[in-house]
């Protein structure tokens, strides 16, 4: 059964079997306003793999990997950018019903099921559309929430089509800021 899940910027609901460091802060500049988080995986029992669209596997968390997360207070998405060293190998964007960002930058968000993935080659995919459709059909979400998810995903796709380089420059700056 599909449901809208509450998630945390530090991803505590996923990674209970890992050692990791998490720092966050509230940030405002000409590009972004909201919570920025940095997860650094310092120990993990086994690398976490996901299926890629081409059928191959992708390791998304392992010792030394870092995730920079952006939770804008005024948008309906959360960007998780996955780093191996200084290389971004994937952006994963949760489309959200809302983001609640605290003064210290920590955030809670409500996952609206639809996701946008941008791989290391810049290929953009909108995924989990069947979950979104099922949520509408079963009354888990309203038509307005369905439309919000779809239009937000379109906005995210456009952001990465036109401004991926700027997004990645900002992410590198935010990562450096949180590391120091």
ROKOLTI-251309 format. One record per residue: y negated, z, x of N, C-alpha, C, O, CB in turn; residue in three letters. Coordinates in steps of 0.2 Angstrom, whole numbers, plus 2048, in hexadecimal, padded with zeros to 3 digits. Atoms other than C-alpha are relative to their C-alpha. Glycine has a CB too. Example, Ala and Ser with C-alpha at 12.3 -4.5 7.8 and 13.67 -1.06 7.14 Angstrom:
2
80680080481682783E7FA8008047FB8038098008067FBALA/8067FF7FC8058248447FB8037FC7F58047FF7FE7F9802SER/
This chain:
180
8068008048008008007FA8008047F98048098008067FBUNK/8068007FC7EF7FC8077FB8057FD7FB8077F77FD7F97FFUNK/8057FB8027E18088077FA8008057FB7FE80A803807800UNK/8057FF7FB7D080B80E80180680480180C8017F98007FCUNK/7FF7FB7FC7D281681D7FA8028037F67FE8068067FF805UNK/8057FD7FC7C68228258028008078088028097FE8077FEUNK/7FE8007F97C681F8387FA8038047F48048018017F9802UNK/8057FD7FC7BD8278467FF7FC8068037F8809803807802UNK/8028047FA7B48208558048018068057FD80A7F8801802UNK/7FC7FE7FA7BF8298618077FE7FF80C7FF803800807802UNK/7FA8028027CE82285880680580080C8048028027FA805UNK/7FB7FA8007D78338578057FF7FC80B8027FD7FC8067FFUNK/7FA8018057E182D8488057FB80380B7FB8007FD7FD7FAUNK/7FB8057FE7EA8208538038038078098038077FD7FA802UNK/7FD7FE7F97EC8278658018078017FD80A8057FB7FD805UNK/7FF7F97FF7F38388648048028068058078088038037FAUNK/7FB7FF7FB7FF8358727FD7FE8078017FC80B8077FD7FFUNK/8048037FA7F283087F7FC8058037F980A8007FD7F97FFUNK/8057FD7FC7E783888C7FA7FB8007FB7F6802802803807UNK/8058058007D683188A7F98048007F980A7FE8007FB7FAUNK/8067FD8007C483588C7FB7FC7FB7FC7F67FA7FC800807UNK/8048038057B783287F7F98038007F88098008038017F8UNK/8077FE8007A48328807FC7FC7FB7FE7F67FA7FD800807UNK/80480480579782C8737F98038007F78088028038017F9UNK/8077FE80078582C8707FD7FC7FA7FF7F67F97FC800806UNK/8038048047798268637FB7FC8047F87FF8097FC8057FBUNK/8048057FB76F81786A7FC7FC7FB7FE7FA7F68047FC804UNK/80480580376180C8647FC7FC8057F97FF8097FB8047FBUNK/8048057FC75A7FD86C7FF7FA7FC8007FA7F68047FE807UNK/8028058047547EC8678067FC7FD8057F77F97FC7FB805UNK/7FA8048027667E68648058047FB8088017F78057FE806UNK/7FC7FC80376F7F585D7FE8077FE7FA80A802807800804UNK/8027F980176D8068548068037FD8098007F87FA8007FCUNK/7FB7FC80377B81285180480380580180580A8057FB7FCUNK/7FC7FC7FC78A81A8598037FB8058067F68038058047FDUNK/7FC8037FB79181486A80580580380380A8057FB7FD805UNK/7FA7FB7FD7A281B8708037FC8058047F68068058027FAUNK/7FC8037FA7AC81888080680480080680A8017FC800806UNK/7FA7FD7FF7BE81C8808037FD8078037F78088057FE7FAUNK/7FD8027FA7C681C8918078038008088098007FC803806UNK/7F97FE8007D981D8918028028078037FE80C8057FA7FDUNK/7FF7FE7FA7DE82889F80880280180A8028077FD807801UNK/7F88008007F182A89B8037FE7F98008007F4802808802UNK/7FD8028077FC82288E8077FF8028097FD8077FD7F97FEUNK/7F88007FF80F82388C8027F98018067F88058038037FAUNK/7FE8078008118108897FA7FC7FE7F67FE7F98067FF7FCUNK/8068048028048028888017FE7F98067FD7F68007FA805UNK/8008028077FF7FE8767FF7F88007FA7F58027FB8037FCUNK/8008078018037EC8727FF7FE7F98018017F48067FC803UNK/8008038077FE7E18638027F98018027F68067F88017FEUNK/7FE8078008037D085E7F97FC7FF7F57FD7FC8047FE7F9UNK/8058048007F77C28618017FA7FB8077F97F97FE7FD807UNK/7FF8058047F47B38568057FB8028087F77FE7F97FD7FEUNK/7FB8057FD7FE7A886280780280180B7FF8037FD7FE806UNK/7F97FD7FF80D7B38618018048068068088068057FB800UNK/7FF7FC7FA80B7BB8727FD8077FE7FB8097F97FC7FD806UNK/8027F98008087CE8757F98018047F87FD809805804802UNK/8067FF7FC7F77D587B80080880080180C7FB7FA7FE7FCUNK/8017F87FF7F67E78827F98017FF7F47FF803802802808UNK/8077FE8017E77EF87B7FE8078027F88088037FF8007F8UNK/8027FA7FD7E880088280680280680C8018058008067FBUNK/7FC7FE7FA7EF8068937FC8048047F68058048037FA804UNK/8047FC7FB7EA8128A17FB7FC8037FC7F6806805803805UNK/8068037FD7D980D8A77FC7FB7FB7F67FA7FD8027FC806UNK/8048058057D48028987FB8047FD7FB80A7FC8057FD7FBUNK/8067FD8047C480688F7FE7FC7FA7FF7F67FA7FA801805UNK/8028038067BE80387E7F88027FF7F78087FF8048017FAUNK/8077FE8027AB80287A8007FE7F88027F97F67FB7FB804UNK/8008018087A88048677F98017FE7F58058008048057FDUNK/80780080379880085E8018017F88047FE7F57FC7FA801UNK/8007FF80879680884C7F98007FE7F58057FE8038077FFUNK/8078008037858028457FF8047FA8048047F67FE7F97FFUNK/8017FC80677E80E8387FE7FB7FA7FF7FD7F57FB805802UNK/8038048057777FF82E8047FA7FF8027F57FB7F97FE801UNK/7FC8058017857F382F8078027FD8098087FD8017FC806UNK/7F97FE8037977F28278057FD80580A7FA8038017FD7FAUNK/7FB8017FB7A17F08378008048067FB8088078007F8803UNK/7FF7FC7FA7A77F98478037FB8058087F88048048067FFUNK/7FE8057FB7A97EE85780480580580180A8087FA7FC803UNK/7FC7FD7FB7B77F48638017FB8058047F68048068037FEUNK/8008047FA7B57EB8748058038058038088087FA7FD802UNK/7FB7FD7FC7C47ED87F7FF7FD8077FF7F78088077FE7FEUNK/8018027F97C27ED8928068028048098078047F9804803UNK/7FB7FF7FB7CE7EB8A07FB7FF8077FA7FA8098067FB801UNK/8058007FA7C27F08AF7F97FE7FC7F78017F88027FB805UNK/8068038037B27E68AB8017FA7FC7FC7F87F97FB7FE806UNK/7FE8068047BB7D88A28018027F88058077F78067FD803UNK/7FE7FF8077BA7D888F8057FB7FE8057F57FF7F97FF7FBUNK/7FA8048027CB7D28898017FF7F88047FA7F6806802803UNK/8008018077C87D48767FB8047FD7F980A7FF8078027FDUNK/8047FC8047BC7D98698048007F98067FB7F77F97FC7FFUNK/7FD7FF8077C37E08597FB8037FC7F88097FD807805801UNK/8067FE8047B77E284B8038037F98067FE7F57FB7FB7FFUNK/7FE7FD8067BC7EE83C7FA7FE7FB7F48007FC802807800UNK/8058008057B37E982C8008067FC8058087FA8017F97FBUNK/8007F98037AD7F98247FC8007F97F87FC7F87FD805805UNK/8037FF8067A87FF8137F98048027F48037FF8048057FBUNK/8057FD7FE79C80B81C8018038078078058087FD8057FBUNK/8007FD7FA79881382D7FC8077FF7F68067FD7FE7FC806UNK/8047FA80079382582E7FF80280880480480B8038067FCUNK/8027FF7F978A82883F7FD8068017F78077FE7FC7FA803UNK/8037FA7FF7868398457FA8008057FA7FB809805806802UNK/8058007FB77783E8508027FF8077FF7FC80B7FC8067FFUNK/7FD8017F978283F85F8037F98018067F8807805806801UNK/7FD8077FF78982D85C8078007FE8097FA7FD7FF7FF807UNK/7F980180279A8328568007FD7F97FB7FE7F5803807800UNK/80080480679F8288478078017FC80C8017FF7FE7F9801UNK/7FA8018057AB8288387FE7F97FC7F97F87FA8018067FBUNK/8018068047AE81782F8057FF7FC80B8027FD7FF7FA805UNK/7FB8018067B78118208027F98017FE7F47FF7FD8027F9UNK/7FD8077FF7C28028248017FC7FA8057FE7F6806801805UNK/8008058067C07F48178067FB8018057F67FE7FA7FD7FFUNK/7F98048007D17EC81D7FF7FA8048037F88088027FF7FAUNK/8018067FC7CA7DC8247FD8018077F98058087FB7FB7FCUNK/8028007F97C87D98367FE7FA8038017F4801805804804UNK/8028067FD7C07CD84280280180880180680A7F97FE800UNK/7FE7FF7FA7C87CA8537FE7FA8057FE7F4803808800801UNK/8038057FB7C07C186280480180680480680A7F8801801UNK/7FC7FF7FA7CC7BE8707FD7FE8077F77FC8068077FC800UNK/8048017F97C87BC8837FE7F98017FA7F8805805802805UNK/8028077FF7C77AA8817FA7FE7FB7F87F87FB8057FB7FFUNK/8058018057BA7AC8738027FD7F97FE7FC7F57FB7FB803UNK/7FE8028067C57A68657FF8067FB80180C7FC8087FF801UNK/8027FB8057C07AF8558057FF7FA8067F97F87F97FF7FDUNK/7FB8008067CD7B48477FE8057FB7FC80B7FD807801803UNK/8017FB8057CA7BC8378078027FD80B7FE7FB7FC7FE7FAUNK/7F97FF8027DA7C68338008067FB7FB8097F9803803807UNK/7FE7FC8057E27D18267FD7FE7F97FB8037F57FD807802UNK/8038028067DB7C78188058017FA8038037F47FF7F8800UNK/7FB7FE8057EB7CA80E8008077FE8018087F88077FE802UNK/8017F98027E87DC80F7FA8017FB7FA8057F6800805806UNK/8068008047D77DA8088017FD7F97FF8007F47FA7FC803UNK/7FE8038077DD7CF7FA8048057FC8038057F68047F9801UNK/7FB7FC8037EB7DB7F67FC8067FD7FD8097F8805803804UNK/8047FB8027DE7E97F57FC7FF7FA7FB8037F67FB803806UNK/8048028067D37E07E98057FF7FA8038027F47FD7F9801UNK/7FC8018067E27DB7DE8038067FD8048077F78067FC802UNK/7FD7F98027E97ED7DD7FA8057FE7FC80B7FD804803806UNK/8057FB8027D87F57DA7FE8058057FA8098038028037FAUNK/8027FB7FB7D67FE7EA7F97FF8027F58048048057FF807UNK/8078027FF7C57F57ED7FE7FC7FA8017F97F67FF7FC807UNK/8038048057B97ED7E17FE7F98027FF7F88087F98047FEUNK/8028077FE7B37DB7E17FA8008047FA7FC8097FF7FC7F9UNK/8067FF7FC7A37E17E88028028087FF7FF80C7FB8057FEUNK/7FE7FE7F97AC7E97F78047FA8038037F98098058067FFUNK/7FC8067FD7B77DA7F97FB7FB8037FC7F88088047FC7FAUNK/8068047FE7A77CF7FA7FD8028067FB7FE80A7FB7FE7FAUNK/8037FD7FA79F7DB8068047FF8068027FD80C7FF8077FFUNK/7FC8017FA7AE7DA8128007F88028007F78088088027FEUNK/8008077FE7AF7C78117F97FE8037F97FA8088017FB7FAUNK/8068037FD79C7C48147FE8048077FB80180B7FA8027FBUNK/8017FD7F979C7D18228047FD8058027FC80B8028087FFUNK/7FC8037FC7AA7C982A7FD7F98027FD7F78088077FE7FEUNK/8048067FF7A07B88297FB8028057F97FE80A7FE7FD7FAUNK/8067FE7FC7917C18318038018077FF7FF80C7FD8067FDUNK/7FD7FE7FA79C7C883F8027F98048017F880A806804800UNK/7FE8077FD7A37B68437FA7FD8027FA7FA8088047FC7FAUNK/8068037FE7927AF8437FD8048067FA80080B7FB8007FBUNK/8037FC7FA78C7BD84F8037FE8068007FD80C8018087FFUNK/7FC8027FA79A7B985B7FF7F98028007F7808807802800UNK/8018077FE7987A685A7FA7FF8037F97FB8088007FC7F9UNK/8068017FD7867A785E7FD8048057F98028097FB8007FAUNK/8027FC7FB7837B686880580480480480A8067FB8057FCUNK/7FB7FD7FD7937BB8707FE8028077FF8088098067FC801UNK/8027FE7F978B7BB8827FB8067FF7FC80A8047FD7FA803UNK/8057FA80177D7C787C8048067FE80380B8017FB7FE7FBUNK/7FC7FA8027897D28738048038068048098078067FE7FBUNK/7FC7FE7FA7947D38837FB8038067FD8088098047FA803UNK/8047FD7FB7857D688E7FE8077FE7FE80C8027F97FC801UNK/8017F98037807E588380680580180580A8027FD7FF7F9UNK/7FB7FB7FF7917EC8838018028078038088088077FC7FDUNK/7FF7FE7F97927EC8967FB8058027FC80A8057FF7F9805UNK/8067FB7FF7817F58968028077FD80180C8007FA7FE7FDUNK/7FF7FA8047878028898068038048068098048027FE7F9UNK/7FA7FD7FC7988048937FD8048067FF80A8078057FB802UNK/8037FD7FA78E8088A37FC8067FE7FD80B8017FC7FB803UNK/8047FB8037828138998058067FF80380C8017FC7FF7FAUNK/7FC7FA80279181E8938048028058078088058047FE7FAUNK/7FC7FE7FA79A81E8A37FC8058057FF8098088037FA804UNK/8047FC7FB78C8268AC7FD8077FD7FA80B8007FA7FC802UNK/
